[in-house]
């Protein structure tokens, strides 16, 4: 505490110094008792009543000081101001100075009045003993030290001066440096303690802030010494590990503490070996971070850092919610939400795990199941019902394959099973066929019963031959083979399927190139009026001649084009070519072009048709567009709008393959069509099957009542032609009975020959 007064000292520090004055009362009592006894002994020797009076003065001062000390102890110091503290200091100083003054007076009196060595020595000794204790008891008050040292020494100096003994005077003068030294010592102690009190207060403030921060952390923290004992632990750590009061954990061994916490956390009451191992690795620095699951409701993530002086700092947090979220996300990634089955990537991971666990070779197998005509379920009952059907199939598959195969969901309506065949049974194919047969049957969904069948493809191989990227290709080839044979088939992969697949892929590449380079051709099959006298229209048919394989049948390359999604490109080529060719024919002849389902999925076809008409200069009334019945039903709303727009431009619309689809008659009155093209299946046996003839006549009658033109295709014999003419069942006839498909250049010649034939027939009739 510097010499700048109490006002420069913080109140709490000033109070602590003043409080030190009122401490150690036992020494005060002992000192006062010694003082009184000494003066009574001196009185006994000198019989001088002054010493009795001084002893009485000691008793009075001592009693007042004891009372003052008691009042100080009981006082409420927290409310004291700086002035209140100063007043208490003054009271103490007055008591201390009074005691020192009595001692000094007694000492000075004995020097002045007596030449007795004992009297002088007794008084001086007790006075100097009190002076020595001034620093120890009164360092907290500069004023107390100054007054007490002066009160003790001044009477001695005065008494020595009046004694007229030069040696005593000289000796008393030496008390002056003693007083100054005492004051300097007290000042040094006071300033040293002041600095330490201030430092301690700052340290306490820092410690308090650190403790506040430590105990308000969202992370648990444990600081360990080199012997694995706890030096610091915060409140969050105790809460997370269920350790109770943290104050009693200091200097405890961490292993013991954690076992206590684990005993209150785990059901089995023992610390799992995994957690023990992870903690040991954290301690020795093998790992710096670890996630530990203490229970279903508690997962902690620990990180560790080594301390320079030895020991470890462990910081951990509750990551239960994060781990649960990660697990949920992982489950969503791994498992299909609709069926609950492993998705493709996780299924492959499960297969790899099974293979890795095998200790010996043997045969394994995969089977892919494809739901037959699943699209009709979605179309008729909606996607919600379709999803529930797939979930029901998944549940039945899990029951059938339990303990025998891993079941997964590939995509859409495809399921996959992996048969590890760990027991190395030789009847793998029979077991797959049994599951394929059992999974088919009735499924009751939302009050509707569905008879479900599956096309299945299977592939068997030795475990050493497994290639994850190849098995599905082979299984898909087997599924494709099953579909080509019809619904509900099971096909095991054979090597020739691979060859066919490779051939088909090459064919796809060649077809794409042919479409892009315009290497397709168009031929035309005429449609004659019923008596064959005139060509009214020609249907444009696409043809592809492969440079190596020769002519590829349309039913093959059109199907490939649909798989590749390039049918629209073929349609665009055919429309442009047909319009250009038709423009070179007689004006009485039109051209008809087929549109696919893909063409009618957006209104781009309208722009394609109009651009082709503009480029060729062909009148819209000469262009006929044929749409299949199935495409009308599948996209009825969108198709109706497209056809109405085309029809507004004068283009004729016809329904192709009429009578082979679903509910065809119910749509006739609402569709924007001009003609129906009756499928060849209605004509094939009309000479032998009276019912089929009646059915054909009924369709024609209904169509004509709706003002629709009738085109009959597939007419191949004169007998069929005669029946059609007899009952007037066709406006136009298309078939080999009149002409096979011909090149564009031959259309005009054929039309001319038909006209000449009609003229010749008329001349014969006239003759």
GIJOWO-V895058 format. One line per field, one symbol per residue. ss: DSSP state (2 for helix, 1 for strand, 0 for the rest). Layout:
# GIJOWO-V895058
ss->???
This chain:
# GIJOWO-V895058
ss->00000222002222222222200022222222222222222222220022222222222222222222222222002220022222222222222222222222222222222000222222222222222222222200022222222222222222222200022222222022222222222222222222222222222222222222222000011111000011111022222220000222200012222222222000000000222222222222000011111110011111111100000111111102222222222222221000000102222222222222200000111111111002222222202222222222222222222000011111100111111000000002222222222220111110011111011111111122200222222222222222222000011100222222222222222222222220001111111110000011111111111100011102222222222200222222222222222200000001111110022220022222222222220002221111112222220222222222222200011111110000022220000000111102220000000222222222222222200011111000022222222200000111000000010222222222222222222222220
